[in-house]
Amino acid sequence: MCTHASSWSDPLVLLSDAAEGLGAGERALVEVLSAGYPQAVLQRHDVLLERSGATRRDLHQLLTAAGFRDLAELQARVTDKLNGELRSPAARFEARLGPAARAGLLPRMTVLESDNVATTLSELDDNGTLARAVDALLAARRRWVTGARRSHAFAHLLATDLSAVLGQVALVGGPAGHEIEALTDAGAQDVLVAFGLRRYDSSTLRLAAAFADAGATVIAVTDDAGGPLAARADMCLTAVTASASFSDSPTAVASVAHALATLTAARSKAAARRLARRERAVALLDVYAED
């Protein structure tokens, strides 16, 4: 079952509640932020101070009283809110990369990407989904990995790392092809790991549904526990993709793929032997030009 818990609270509510017990400068800041919310939060701190007449101390006291470390954390939270509302890359570009939002962009990205990974991996560990996915991969007779368009990069990453420590791993769908052959062989002892992020490539959805109909276990790696790929899966690993850019963040998705491969390798009894054989094959074929 796909789940993704969230303790998200609207930042403007937190700021407004905090300002009630503070001074005129803090209340003036909330008025400025409310007037153009949520985009107003993405402005530089000096612009906010000039428009409100508040001081740096007022801004610091408001942020800390509302539970934020600094303005970058507040901006990251607001960007998370916008993430779910802006459906197309064009809409996200206009909202996130316009002149008012460019200042402080890298600090906002730093906070967001760190929070995305920490939230995703801790939740998947707490709810046990990551461990169940590893169990399924280890117990499977054959393992396929799929992902189309941008998601193909994550599928390729996982398939490459898994194949280093496990046999019977294959990349299907997208540029890799081989869907017909894979479905011909798929059965109840097999696993498909499918990567799919909004706006959800239809070929991935069809392939996941076909594998499920064949009796295979489908593991979805996706950004929405209520999304169309999750509906076709036996279990899903939900990644947080909040972003300060025109594209949804790939960082936590790649971290999920990396965690899957790492935990699978750690629990596989044959991983060390397979890696040793792989190194002998690499040497025989003179694959890498090392010093």
C-alpha positions as CSV (number, residue, x, y, z in Angstrom):
1,M,0.0,0.0,0.0
2,C,1.3,3.4,-0.9
3,T,1.5,5.9,1.9
4,H,3.2,9.3,2.4
5,A,2.6,11.0,5.7
6,S,2.9,14.8,6.0
7,S,2.9,17.2,8.9
8,W,2.8,20.2,6.5
9,S,1.3,23.4,7.9
10,D,0.6,26.5,5.9
11,P,3.6,28.9,6.5
12,L,1.4,32.0,6.4
13,V,-0.8,30.7,9.3
14,L,2.4,30.0,11.3
15,L,3.7,33.5,10.7
16,S,0.4,35.2,11.4
17,D,0.0,33.3,14.7
18,A,3.5,34.2,15.7
19,A,3.2,37.9,14.9
20,E,0.2,38.3,17.3
21,G,2.6,38.1,20.3
22,L,5.3,40.3,18.7
23,G,5.8,43.9,17.8
24,A,4.7,46.3,15.0
25,G,7.7,45.4,12.8
26,E,6.8,41.7,12.8
27,R,3.1,42.4,12.1
28,A,4.1,44.7,9.2
29,L,6.2,41.9,7.7
30,V,3.2,39.6,7.9
31,E,1.0,42.2,6.1
32,V,3.5,42.4,3.3
33,L,3.8,38.7,3.0
34,S,0.0,38.2,3.1
35,A,-0.6,40.8,0.4
36,G,1.4,38.8,-2.2
37,Y,1.4,35.3,-0.7
38,P,2.9,32.9,-1.6
39,Q,5.2,34.5,-4.2
40,A,6.0,37.4,-1.8
41,V,7.8,35.0,0.5
42,L,10.3,34.3,-2.3
43,Q,11.6,37.9,-2.4
44,R,15.0,38.9,-1.0
45,H,15.1,39.8,2.7
46,D,16.2,43.4,1.9
47,V,13.1,43.8,-0.3
48,L,10.8,42.5,2.4
49,L,12.4,44.8,5.0
50,E,12.1,47.9,2.7
51,R,8.5,47.2,1.9
52,S,7.5,46.6,5.5
53,G,9.7,49.1,7.3
54,A,10.8,46.3,9.6
55,T,14.4,45.6,10.8
56,R,16.5,42.5,10.4
57,R,15.9,41.7,14.1
58,D,12.1,41.9,13.4
59,L,12.4,39.4,10.6
60,H,14.6,37.1,12.7
61,Q,12.2,37.1,15.6
62,L,9.2,36.5,13.4
63,L,10.8,33.5,11.7
64,T,12.1,31.9,14.9
65,A,8.7,32.4,16.6
66,A,7.0,30.7,13.7
67,G,9.4,27.8,13.9
68,F,11.7,28.5,11.0
69,R,15.5,28.5,11.2
70,D,15.8,31.4,8.7
71,L,14.3,32.9,5.6
72,A,15.7,30.1,3.4
73,E,13.8,27.5,5.3
74,L,10.5,29.5,5.1
75,Q,11.1,29.9,1.3
76,A,11.7,26.2,1.0
77,R,8.4,25.4,2.7
78,V,6.5,27.8,0.5
79,T,8.1,26.3,-2.6
80,D,6.9,22.9,-1.4
81,K,3.4,24.3,-1.4
82,L,3.7,25.6,-4.9
83,N,5.1,22.3,-6.0
84,G,1.8,20.6,-5.8
85,E,-0.1,23.5,-7.5
86,L,2.0,24.1,-10.6
87,R,1.4,21.3,-13.0
88,S,3.6,22.2,-16.0
89,P,7.3,23.1,-16.3
90,A,6.2,26.4,-17.9
91,A,4.1,27.4,-15.0
92,R,6.8,26.4,-12.5
93,F,9.4,28.4,-14.4
94,E,7.3,31.6,-14.3
95,A,6.6,31.2,-10.5
96,R,10.0,30.0,-9.3
97,L,12.6,31.5,-11.6
98,G,11.3,35.0,-12.2
99,P,13.3,38.1,-11.2
100,A,11.8,38.2,-7.7
101,A,12.7,34.6,-6.9
102,R,16.2,34.5,-8.3
103,A,18.0,36.0,-5.3
104,G,18.7,33.3,-2.7
105,L,17.9,30.5,-5.2
106,L,20.9,28.3,-4.3
107,P,20.3,28.5,-0.5
108,R,16.6,27.6,-1.1
109,M,17.7,24.7,-3.3
110,T,20.2,23.5,-0.6
111,V,17.5,23.4,2.1
112,L,14.9,21.7,-0.2
113,E,17.1,19.0,-1.5
114,S,18.4,18.1,1.9
115,D,14.9,18.0,3.3
116,N,13.6,16.0,0.4
117,V,16.1,13.2,1.0
118,A,15.8,13.2,4.8
119,T,12.0,13.1,4.7
120,T,11.7,10.5,2.0
121,L,14.2,8.0,3.5
122,S,13.1,8.4,7.1
123,E,9.4,7.9,6.1
124,L,10.2,4.8,4.0
125,D,12.2,3.4,6.8
126,D,9.6,4.1,9.4
127,N,6.7,2.6,7.5
128,G,8.7,-0.4,6.4
129,T,8.1,0.0,2.7
130,L,11.7,0.1,1.8
131,A,12.4,-3.1,3.7
132,R,9.5,-4.9,2.0
133,A,10.8,-3.8,-1.4
134,V,14.2,-5.2,-0.6
135,D,12.6,-8.5,0.5
136,A,10.7,-8.7,-2.8
137,L,13.9,-8.0,-4.8
138,L,15.9,-10.7,-3.0
139,A,13.2,-13.3,-3.2
140,A,12.4,-12.7,-6.9
141,R,13.3,-15.2,-9.7
142,R,13.7,-12.3,-12.2
143,R,13.8,-8.5,-11.7
144,W,12.9,-5.9,-14.2
145,V,13.2,-2.2,-13.9
146,T,11.4,0.4,-16.0
147,G,11.0,4.1,-16.5
148,A,10.3,6.4,-19.4
149,R,11.4,9.9,-20.4
150,R,13.0,11.6,-17.4
151,S,12.3,8.6,-15.2
152,H,14.4,6.4,-17.4
153,A,17.5,7.8,-15.8
154,F,16.5,6.6,-12.4
155,A,15.5,3.2,-13.8
156,H,18.9,2.9,-15.5
157,L,20.7,3.8,-12.3
158,L,18.9,1.1,-10.3
159,A,19.2,-1.6,-12.9
160,T,22.9,-0.9,-13.3
161,D,23.6,-1.1,-9.5
162,L,21.3,-4.1,-8.9
163,S,22.9,-6.1,-11.7
164,A,26.3,-5.6,-10.1
165,V,25.1,-7.6,-7.0
166,L,22.2,-9.7,-8.3
167,G,21.5,-11.9,-11.3
168,Q,18.5,-11.8,-13.5
169,V,18.1,-8.0,-13.6
170,A,17.0,-6.3,-16.8
171,L,16.0,-2.8,-17.9
172,V,12.8,-2.7,-20.0
173,G,10.6,-0.1,-21.5
174,G,11.6,3.4,-22.7
175,P,14.7,3.3,-24.9
176,A,15.6,-0.1,-23.6
177,G,12.6,-1.8,-25.2
178,H,12.1,-5.6,-24.7
179,E,8.6,-5.2,-23.2
180,I,7.1,-8.1,-25.1
181,E,9.9,-10.5,-24.2
182,A,9.7,-9.4,-20.5
183,L,5.9,-9.9,-20.4
184,T,6.3,-13.3,-22.1
185,D,8.4,-14.5,-19.2
186,A,6.9,-12.6,-16.3
187,G,5.1,-14.5,-13.5
188,A,4.3,-14.7,-9.9
189,Q,7.9,-15.1,-8.8
190,D,9.1,-12.0,-10.5
191,V,9.3,-8.3,-9.7
192,L,9.0,-5.1,-11.7
193,V,10.3,-1.8,-10.2
194,A,8.6,1.0,-12.1
195,F,9.6,4.7,-11.9
196,G,7.0,7.2,-12.7
197,L,6.7,10.9,-11.8
198,R,4.2,13.5,-12.8
199,R,2.9,13.8,-15.5
200,Y,3.1,9.9,-15.6
201,D,4.1,8.4,-18.9
202,S,1.3,6.3,-20.2
203,S,3.7,3.5,-21.5
204,T,5.0,3.0,-17.9
205,L,1.4,2.8,-16.6
206,R,0.5,0.2,-19.2
207,L,3.6,-1.9,-18.6
208,A,3.0,-1.8,-14.8
209,A,-0.6,-2.9,-15.3
210,A,0.5,-5.7,-17.6
211,F,3.1,-7.0,-15.2
212,A,0.5,-7.0,-12.4
213,D,-1.9,-8.9,-14.6
214,A,0.8,-11.5,-15.2
215,G,1.1,-12.0,-11.5
216,A,4.4,-10.2,-10.9
217,T,5.0,-8.0,-7.9
218,V,5.0,-4.3,-9.0
219,I,7.0,-1.8,-6.9
220,A,6.3,1.8,-7.8
221,V,8.8,4.6,-7.1
222,T,6.7,7.7,-7.5
223,D,6.0,11.1,-6.1
224,D,2.3,10.6,-5.3
225,A,0.9,7.8,-3.1
226,G,-2.5,8.5,-4.7
227,G,-1.2,8.8,-8.3
228,P,-1.9,6.6,-11.3
229,L,1.3,4.5,-11.0
230,A,0.7,3.8,-7.3
231,A,-2.8,2.5,-8.2
232,R,-1.1,-0.2,-10.3
233,A,1.4,-1.3,-7.7
234,D,1.6,-3.8,-4.9
235,M,3.8,-1.4,-2.9
236,C,5.3,2.0,-3.6
237,L,8.2,4.1,-2.4
238,T,7.0,7.7,-2.4
239,A,9.7,10.3,-2.9
240,V,9.4,14.0,-2.0
241,T,10.1,16.1,-5.1
242,A,9.7,19.7,-3.8
243,S,11.7,22.0,-6.0
244,A,12.9,25.5,-6.5
245,S,13.3,24.9,-10.2
246,F,11.0,24.5,-13.3
247,S,11.5,20.7,-13.0
248,D,10.5,18.6,-10.0
249,S,13.5,17.6,-7.8
250,P,15.2,14.3,-8.8
251,T,17.4,14.1,-5.6
252,A,15.1,12.0,-3.4
253,V,14.1,9.8,-6.3
254,A,17.8,9.0,-7.0
255,S,18.3,8.5,-3.3
256,V,15.5,5.9,-3.2
257,A,17.1,4.0,-6.1
258,H,20.5,4.2,-4.4
259,A,19.0,3.0,-1.1
260,L,17.3,0.1,-2.8
261,A,20.5,-1.1,-4.4
262,T,22.6,-0.6,-1.3
263,L,20.2,-2.4,1.1
264,T,19.7,-5.2,-1.3
265,A,23.5,-5.7,-1.7
266,A,23.9,-5.6,2.0
267,R,21.5,-8.4,2.5
268,S,22.4,-10.6,-0.5
269,K,24.5,-13.6,0.4
270,A,25.9,-13.8,-3.1
271,A,26.7,-10.0,-3.6
272,A,30.4,-10.2,-2.7
273,R,31.0,-13.2,-4.9
274,R,29.2,-11.6,-7.8
275,L,31.1,-8.4,-7.4
276,A,34.4,-10.3,-7.4
277,R,33.4,-12.2,-10.6
278,R,32.4,-8.9,-12.1
279,E,35.8,-7.4,-11.4
280,R,37.5,-10.3,-13.2
281,A,35.2,-9.7,-16.2
282,V,36.1,-6.0,-16.2
283,A,39.8,-6.9,-16.2
284,L,39.5,-9.4,-18.9
285,L,37.7,-7.0,-21.2
286,D,40.0,-4.1,-20.3
287,V,36.9,-1.9,-19.7
288,Y,38.4,1.1,-17.8
289,A,41.4,3.2,-18.8
290,E,42.9,3.5,-15.3
291,D,46.3,4.9,-14.4
